[in-house]
Amino acid sequence: MADNAFPHTYSAVREELVRRLSAAPNYLVQLVAGPRQVGKTTLLLELERHWPQRSLYVAADAPEAMLPGWWENLWARLERLSETEVALLLLDEVQYLHHWPRLLKSKVDELRRRRLPVQIVATGSSALSVGRGSRETMAGRFERLRLLHWPASEIVRCFGREPLTAAREVVQFGSYPGAVGLLADYPRWRAYARDSIVEPAIGRDLLAIEPVRKPSLLRQAFAVCMGHPAEIVSLQKVCGQLHAAGAIETVAHYLHLLEEACLVAAVPKYSGKVVRQRAAPPKLVALNNALLASASETPPPTPEQQPERWGHWVENACLALAWNCGQTVCYWREEPLEVDLVLTGSWGHWAVEIKTGRLAAKELSGVLEFCRRRPAFRPLLVCDPGQESIGAAAGVASVSWPTFLLRGIPPTN
């Protein structure tokens, strides 16, 4: 697999930031956006340790940031620091600054005009991208880096977990780095996931940036998505499961918000025609399996005790990995044929069957027919370890689901 297969991981973003900040100032804000608890604050603190003499770390959600004169005093300190070397501002949780795009635009323009050697890294919620007017205000003045949910390989790299253990834990408990140390105490882990990740993301981040007319409906839509991981569900059915009356357009908008916040993806049906793609029901994917576990009243599934539920969670983890790695993710279905994952992007063009448990060659008919109709795609089987030979016998490239979660799609010849 190419080294850039996981461009949105902690390690990849850190490496890219160090490279950019080692160059001469170009007066572009490095805006690192991503969901909660994926390491954005840790990343800034690591940059501060990397350049201790020239860095200034501040948190925009700290109480002192609300005091009059805080912003002006911050820049006075930076200007003094820049008198002897290139100063580096590390601005955490920028979305909590009132009118942050306007404030940063003004300062970036001033830095460029006065040729002051100051570099800026700002982090914020993934929902920054839905802030009205922010893109226009900061146009031409920032570069965006996305720090998304961790793959199993990043857990192995940073925490020393055994690879197969890490892959299984990603299916059952997700991949939030702050929760790794709590896995031995499931009730404590679940409370952390709900109180430190889900509730702040829905109750603070989204509501603070995008006006939501029916917050309770947004929460209910999220709960419905958690109950149907990797399932194709019509918006009419989603509306039917909600306790509040809500138009289909409103529910569709809330699903879009949840995707912008990197919580849920409404994966579309693959079609060469956009109109058909929009009309088809989406496949709902939780973008980190920790969200599934925290929302469930029962413990995470195991392949021995709940094989069907386990299969849904494995498929969800595989689709979430592809989405978090910047691939375009779809599904395909023409009764009775179905393809779990149609993938395009830097990994190539693939039609993927994801299957756990006993496997018969006839279950590959969907990916084989899809690829027959669309020769640009290659078929791939993601299966339990030891089942790869069944796909190989049918002429289908095969990889176990732990390997997929650790490495993505293997390199092609």
N, C-alpha and C positions, 0 to 999 in steps of 0.2 A: 504494500500500500504506500502511496506517496506520502511524503512527510506532511503535506498540506491537506491530508484527508480529513483532519479534524481542525478546521481553521478557527473555530469559535471556543476552543477550550481555554482554560486558565493559562496553561503553559504557552500556548500559541499566542495569545493576546499579550502576555507579559513579554515574550521575546520580541514581538513586533513593536511594542511600546518602547522598550529599551533601544531598539534600533533607531526608531524615529527621534527619540529624545537625545540620542547621542549626536545627531546632526545639528547643524546650525538652525536657529529659530526660523520657522517659516510663517509664523503668525497664524497658524491654523489650530483651533482648539481640538484636542484629541478627546472625542466624546465616546466614552465606554458605556454602552447601554446593555442592560440585561435583567433577567428576573432576580428576585430576592434570593439571598443566601447562596450565591454561586461564587462569591469571593471577590467582589468589586472593591470593598473596603480593604480586605487583606492585600489586594494587588497594589492599591495606593500606598499602603504602609510599607510594602516591600520596595516600591520605588523610592520612598523616603529613605529607607535604609541604604539603598543603592547609591543615592546622592545626598548624603546627610548634611553637607555644608550648604547646599544651594536649594533645598526643598522646603516648602511650607505646606503642611497638611492642615486643612480645615474641613469641618463637617457643616454643611448648610442646614442640617436638621438639629443642630445643637442650640440650646436656649440662647446663648450669647449672639447667635446669628440674627436673632430678632431685635436686638438692641439698636437704637439709632446710632449711626456712625460706624457700625461694624464693617460694612462694605468699604467705606472710604479708608478706614484704618488698615484694613487688609492690604489694600493697594499701596498705601504709603510704606508699609513694611516690605512689600515686594520691590518697590522702586529702590529702597535703600539696599536691599539684597542684590539687586541687579547692577549696582555700581561697581562691584568687583568681579562678578562672574554671571553666567546665565542663570537666572532665577527660575525655579520650577514651582508652579502653583498646582497643588493636588486638591481639587475641590470635590468633595464627596456629597452624594445625594443632592445634586444641583436642582432637582425638580422642586425642592422645598423653598427655594429662593423666589420671592414674588417677582414676576416678570423676568425670570432668569435669561431668556433669549435676548431681551433688550439690554439688560445689564452687561452680559458678556459681549454682545456686538459692540457696544460703546467702548468697552475697554480694549477689545481686539483692534478696533480702528485707531484708538489712541496709541497703542503699542506700535502699530505699523507706522503711524504718522511720526512718532517721536523716535522710532528705531530703538526702542528699549528691548534688551535681550531677556525676554520673559517667555517661557513656555507654559502651556496650560493643559492639564488633563482633568477632565470632569467626568464623574460617573453619575448615573441615574437609572431610574427604573426603565425597564424595557418599554413601558407605556409612554415614555417620552415621545415616541414616534407618532402618537395620536394627539399630542398637544397642538391645539389649533394655533396656526400662525408661526410655530417655532421654526419650522423648516424655512419658511420664507424670510424670517427675521435673520437667521443665522446663515443664509445662503452664501456660499463662497468663503465661509469663515470657519468651517469645521471639517474634520474627517471622522467618520463613524466607525467604531469597532464594536462588534457584538460579542459579548461574553455570555454564552448560553449554558444549558444544562450539561453536566459532565458525562462523558462516556465512561465505560468501565475501565478503559485503559488509563484514564486520568486518576481514577481511584487507586489503581495499582501503583502508578508512578508516585503519587504524592503520599499515600498511606501505607505502602508496602503490602497490600492485600494480595493473597494468592489469586492468580487470574481467574480460575474457574469459580472461586468463592465470590470474587468481585462481580462477575457476570450474573451469578444467581442472585446476589444481593441487589443488583440494579433492577432485576425483575420484581423482587418482592418488596424492596424498600426504597427504590429510587437511588439517586446519586447526589443528594445535597451534601457537600463536604462537612458542614457543621453537624450533621446528624450521624456521621460514621461512628463516632465514639459512643453513641447512645444505643447502638443496635442490640446490645446485650439486655437492655431493659425496654421491652416493647411499649408498655404504657407511657414511659417517659419519652421515648422516641416519638410516639404518636402525638403526645401533647406538644412537643417541640415543633413538629411539622405543622400542626394546626395553628398554634399560637404565634409562631415566628415566621411562618411562610404564607400559608393560605389566607389567614385572616388579615394580615397587613396588606397583602397584595390586592385582595378584593375590597377590603374595608377602607383602605387608605389610598393606595397608589392609583387605582383606576378612578375612584370617586374624586380624587383631588385634581385630576388632569382632564378627565372627560365628563361632561355633565351626564348623569344617569338619572332618568326620570323615575325609574322603578328599581331601586337597589335590591329590593327583595326578589324581584324577578330575575335579576342578574345572578344572585346567589342560587336561586332554584335552578336556573339553566346550567350553572356550573355543577350542581349536585346531580342533575340528570346525566350530564356528560361523564361524571365519575362512575355512574352506574352502568354505562354501556361502553367500556373501553374496546377500541378497535372494532366497533360495530357500525354498520350502515343504518342510520336512523333518519327518517324523514323529519323535516321541521314541523310538520303537522303532528307527528307522534310526540316530539319534544313539547310542543304546546299543550298536547293532551295530558302530559304528566305534570304540568305546572299547576300550582294551587291558585295562582293569580292569573287573571285574564290578560293575555298579551298577544298582539298581532304577530303574525309570522315574520313580518319585516322587523319588528322590534327584537324578536328572538335572534334572527339572523344578525342583526347589528351587535347584539351582546356577545354572540359567538365570535364575531370579528374582534371585539374588544378583548375577549379572553385570549385570542390568538396573538394579538399585538402585545399582550402582557406575558406571552410565553407560558401560558397555563394550559390551553386547550387548542388543538388544531382541528378545524372542520375540513378534513381532507376531501377534495372533490373527485368526482368520477373522471377518468381520463377520456377525453374526446378531442377530436380535431376541431370541433366547433365549440366556441365559447358559450353560445346560447344553451346547447345541450349540457355542457359542463355545469352551468349555473342551475339548470332546472333539476338535475339529478340530486337525490339525497346525499348528504355528506357522510363520510366515515369519521366518527369521533375518536380523537386520540389525545389522551393526557400526555403532555410533553415531558413529564417526569413521573415515573411510577410511584414515587412517594406521595403524589397527590391522590392516587387510587387508594393506597394503604391508609392514609390519614382520614379519608372520607368514609372508609368501610367500617361497619360495626363488627366485622369478623376479622380475624388475623389474615395475613396474606396467604394465598393458596400455595399448595405444594403439588408437584406432579403426581404424587402417590395418592393423596386424599381427595383432591379436586382437580382432576385432569382437564376438564373442559374450561374451568375458570383459569387454570394455569395457562392453558393455550392462549386465551384472550390476553392475558397479561404479558406473555412472551411476545405475541404479535404487536401489542401496544408498545413495548419497549423497543422493538426493532423499528417500527415506524417513527417513533419519537427520536431515535438516534439519527435516522436519515434526515428528518426535519431539522434537528439541532445542528447538523453538519452542513446545512445550507443547500441540501438537495431539494429539487422539486418533487413533491410526494403526491401521488394520486392512487386511486384504485380503479379496477375495471370489472364490469359485470355485464354479461349478456346471457340470461338464463339458458341453460343451466351452468354456464361457465363463469368463472370468477378468477381474478388475479388480486391477491392480497395487497400488493405494493407495486405500482408502476413508478419507476424512479428514473429521473433525468437530472443531469448536472455534472459536476466534476468527476463523479464516480463512473460515469457512462450512462448508457441506456439499458435498463434492466426491467424484466417482468419477474416478480419474485413471489414464489409460493412459500408461506411460512407455516410449517406443520410440526406439531409436537405429538408424541405418542406413536401409535402404529401407523405406518405409511404404506399405501398401495400406489403402484405406478400410475393408475388411472387418475389419481388426484393431481397429476401434473398436466392433465389435458387442457386446463385453462391457460397456463403460461405458454404451452406449446402452440395452442391455437392463436393466442395473441401475437406471438412472435412470428407465426406463419403469415399473419395478415400485415404485420409491421416488421419487416426484416431488419430495421435499424436497431431493434431491441434483441437482447439475449435473455434466455430463461435462466433463472437461478432458484435453487431450492435451499431454504433455511430450515434445518431440521434438528432433531435430537442428535447428540454425538453417537456415532456408530451407524446412523441411517444414511450416510452420504452415498454409499454404494448403490442404493436404489435409484437416486437421481442420476448417478453416473451411468448406470445401465440404460437409462432412457435418453442419454445424450445431453443431460442437463447439468450444468455446473452446480456443485453442492458445497455447502458450508454449514457447520453446526451453529446453532444460535449463540452459544457462548463465544465462538470465534467471531461471529458477526458483530456482537455487542462490544468486543474488544478491538476489532480491527476494521470493521466495516466490510466492504466487498473486496475480496482478494484481487490482486492485480491480474490483468488479462495478458495473454501472450501477444 
